Amino acid sequence: MQLTYPANPVIGVHGQRIENWPSAIATGLASAAVVNVGVVVVYDTAAGRDPHSVRAPATTGEVTTLVGVAGITLWDHTYPEPPYRVGASLPVMRKGRLAIAAATALTAHTNPFVRFAVVGAGTILGELRNDADAGNAVAAPYLTVVVGAAAGGIAIVEINL
């Protein structure tokens, strides 16, 4: 029997839909590369791709042009081992709130930046951060940090596409 309880329990798991908030979730398809959980993805419009194909963003315009943004990938507890492999179907949140592991400290009531260029080891395309990182990330007007977190902590982010 558990006799002690943390004063501040974890608010969620990275990529988990959070709160009973109105949401819209679509099905995506990892088309050309593996897709991580809890990252912004865009539609893959390369010739011959399935209309549900998604991938990580590669340019500023892909992050800021709303018609090309698919959403944020969710954690699927029935999937054996994220990241999602090429050809796998995956849940993509277009509207709602989810828990995200912060790459850098995220402040509540701000628009996070989305990484579109890899800079060194440990960086992930589509991850959320608090600055432009020397031009390798751009602010996403459709995202709002609801509950902030320190780097590596779990933040609550709202998406509205």
Secondary structure as GFF3:
##gff-version 3
##sequence-region A 1 161
A	DSSP	beta_strand	24	30	.	.	.	ID=ss1
A	DSSP	beta_strand	40	43	.	.	.	ID=ss2
A	DSSP	beta_strand	53	55	.	.	.	ID=ss3
A	DSSP	alpha_helix	60	64	.	.	.	ID=ss4
A	DSSP	three_ten_helix	66	68	.	.	.	ID=ss5
A	DSSP	beta_strand	69	73	.	.	.	ID=ss6
A	DSSP	beta_strand	89	101	.	.	.	ID=ss7
A	DSSP	beta_strand	113	115	.	.	.	ID=ss8
A	DSSP	beta_strand	128	129	.	.	.	ID=ss9
A	DSSP	beta_strand	137	139	.	.	.	ID=ss10
A	DSSP	beta_strand	143	147	.	.	.	ID=ss11
A	DSSP	beta_strand	154	160	.	.	.	ID=ss12
###
